[in-house]
Amino acid sequence: MVDHLANTEINSQRIAAVENCFGASGQPLAVPGRVLLGEGILTKECRKKPKPRIFFLFNDILVYGSIVINKRKYNSQHIIPLEDVTLETLPDTLQMKNRWMIKTSKKSFVVSAASLTERKEWISHLEECIRHLLTKTGRQPSTEHAAPWIPDKATDICMRCTQTKFSTLTRRHHCRKCGFVVCADCSRQRFLMPRLSPKPLRVCNLCYRQLLAEKKKEAEADHRQPQSISAGIPGYEPSSGDDSDKSDDDKADQWPADTAFYTSEVSWSSFHS
């Protein structure tokens, strides 16, 4: 399918349309050999609540962003290299069906499709692209993955001390190592994790002790941590859930009125051939 679409006018037009929808806020997407294979709306589990996001699958990257006007304007563009992606199918919950996790060394998060068929299509196409890229580059599948952030509403108390209750005045925080929802007292430490960010990140007390122990062992073995294969790629942001913190209300997001995402017969995803 990639060979069939590569260097065709229709492929160039599709990529140009995506770039146009993101406007000046997005990164250029047209590069030699890149093919747009499919697109669709998926629900992404964010820190505050699940939110619709537009996703574009290319033969080498996965791009997603917030919906301002569907098929006309998107923002908050994120680019994920497929070489760094691992997929994990997840069971349904009361709130979300047809779920799976997209895991990478820098960012991991849960998405869901409108139907079981669409989930199968997404996973099948993603896995095919990943296999092709790994074969082409000779790289092994990624084994280190960032922890997905546990949604705020999953707990009313700190997941470490299990005593502090969250409220309007007592804020929730997330450990960047384990993704747990923790209180300020249980996450006062910062630790530098180069594959996630060039700056020290908030971690819970338990992860801080574990990271210190690992650092000591590495120093003793004079082991250098390998650089992430995704370093330096524009738009590839470091921590899970950060894109959902800008505005919980998402006033810019527009969703088709009176449309039930899981019960509608509308197909929210399409793949090119």
N, C-alpha and C positions, 0 to 999 in steps of 0.2 A: 504494500500500500504506500509506503514511504517513497519507494523508487518510482511508483506510478505518478505521485503527486509532486515530487521534487521538480523544481525549475519550470513549473507550469504557471500560466497566467492566473488561473483560478486560485492557486495557492498563494501567489503574491497578493492578489486582491483580498483574500481572507485575512492574511496577516496585516495588511495595511488597514483593514477595517477595525481590527483589534487595537492597533496602535492609535487610530483616530478616536476610538471610544475612550481610551485612557488619557488622550491629549498630552499636554506638556508635563503632566505629573507622572507619566509612565516612562519606562525605559524603551529604547528602540528594540524591536523584536525581530526584524528582518535581517537574517544572516545567511550566507551561502549554505545550502543543504538543509536548512530548517523547514519543517513541514508542520502545518497546523492540522492535527488529526481529529480533533473533536472539541466540543464545548458544551457547557451546561450549567445550570444552577444547582448547587448543593447546599445543604444546611451545615454550617460549621459550628461546633461546640466552642463558644467563646467563654471568657471568664465570667461575664455577667449573665448571659443567656444565649441560646442557640440563635444564629442569625443567617439569613440567606447570603451566599457569596457566589459570584460568577467565577467559573473555572475554565481555563483553556489548556488543553493537552497538546503539546508539541512533541516531536520525536526525541527531543533532548531536554526539555524543561517543562515544568508545570507552573502556570501563571494563574493567580487568582486576585480578586479585588472586591471592593464594596460596590454595590449597585446604587447608582444615583437615578439613572433612567435606563431601564433594561434595553439592551441592544443599541443604546445611543451614548450613554455616558457612565464610566466607571472611574473609581479612584482607589487610593491606598493599594497600589499594585505590589504584589509579592512574587518573586521568581525563585523557584526551587529546582536545582539541577536533578534530573532523574537518576543520575548515577548514585546519588546519595540517599535514594528513597527505598524504604522497606514498607510493605503493607501488612496489615493484620486485620482480619475480619472480626467484628465484635457482635455480641448478641443485642437484640432489641431492648429498649427501655420503654417506659410509659410515655416519655416525651419524644423519643427519637427512634425511628425504625431504619432498617437497611443501612446499618452503621459499619464503618471501618476506620482504622487509624492509619494516617500517613506519618511515618516515622523517618526523621533524618537526624544527622548529627547536631544540627543547630536548632531545629524546630520540629515538634511533634504535636499533632492535633487530630481530633475526631471529626469526621464528616458523615453525612447520611444522604442517601438518594431518595427520590420520590417513590421508587418502586424497587423490588428485588431484581427485576430485569436490568434496570439502569445501573444498580450497584454491580451486577455481574459484568456488564459492558465496561464500566469504568475500570474495574479491577483487571479484567482481561487485557484491555488496551494498555493500561499502565504497566502491567507485568511484561507484556510483549516488548514495549519500548525499553524497559529497564534491562531485560535480557539482551536485547540487541546492542545497547550501549556498553554493557559489561563485556560482551563478547568482542566488540569492536576495540575497546580500550585495553582489554586484558586484565581489568581490575576485578577484585573480589567483592562480593556484596558487603555493604556496610554492616558493621557489628555494634558500633557505638551510636546510641540514639538519645536525643534530648528527652527528658521526661515531659509528658503532656501535663498542662496545668489542670488540676482538679477544679471544676467550677465552684464559684463562691457559694452558691446555694446548696452545695452538697453537704455542708456542715455548718452548724451554728456555734461550734466550739473549736478551739485550736486543736489541730490533729497531732500535735506533739505533747503538750502538757495536759491536754484533755480537761483543762480547768477554766481557762479564760473563755468567757462568752463574748461573741462578737455583737456589736451594737453600732448605733450611729456614731458614737464617740470612739469605740474600740474597733480599729480598722483590721481588715483581713490583709494578709500579705502572702506571697507565694515564694517558696524555696525554689531557686532556679535549678537545683540539683535533682530533687525528688518530685517537685511539683505540688507538694502538700500545701494546704491552707493553714497558715500559722499566725500566731500573734506576734507583736513587736518584741516582747521579751524572749521569745523562742527563736527569733531571727535577727539578732543584732549584729551578727558577724557578716563580713563580706569576704569573698574569695575569688581570686582571678582564675577563670576557666577560659583559656585562649580560644578554644573551639566555639565557644558561645559568644564571647564579647571581649574586646580589648580592655574593658574596664572591670574591676571587681564587682561581683554580683551578690545580691542578698541570698543567703543560705540559712537553713535552720541549724540549730546547735548540733544535732546529731550528724548531719551531712558535713558540717564544718570539721568536726573531729575526724570523720572518715577521710575527708579530703587532705587534712594535715598528715594523717598517717600514710596515705598514698604518696603524698609529696615527699615524705621522709624516705620511703622505700625507693622512690625513683631517684632521689639524690644519692642514696647509697649505691644504687646500681648504675648511676651516671647515665640514666635513660632519658633520652629526649623525646618529648611527646610529639608525634607526627602532626603536621599541619593538616587541617581539614581540606578535603578536595574542593570544598565550596568557597574557600577564602577568596575574598576580592570580587565576588560576583555581585554586580549591582542589584539592589533590591532584595537581597537574601538576608533578612533580618534575623537577629540572634536568638530571641527568646520566645517560647511558646506563649501565645495569648496576647502579646503586646499590641497587635493590631486591633484588638477588641476593646482596649482601654481608653481610646481617644474620646469616645462618646457612647455611653451606654444606651442612650435613647436612639442613636443612629438616625437623626432627623433627615439626613440626606438619603437614607435607604428608602426605596419605594418598592412595595410588593403588590402584585396584582390584586385589586380589591375583590373581596368576597371569594377568594380562591383558596381552597383547602389543599395544602401542599401534598399531604399523604393520601387524600381520598379522591383527588381530581384525576381524570383520565388523561390530562395533559402530559405530554412527554417533555421533561425539563432538560434532557440532554440529547445531543446528536453527534454522530461520528461520521467523518467523511470517508469516501472510498473512491 
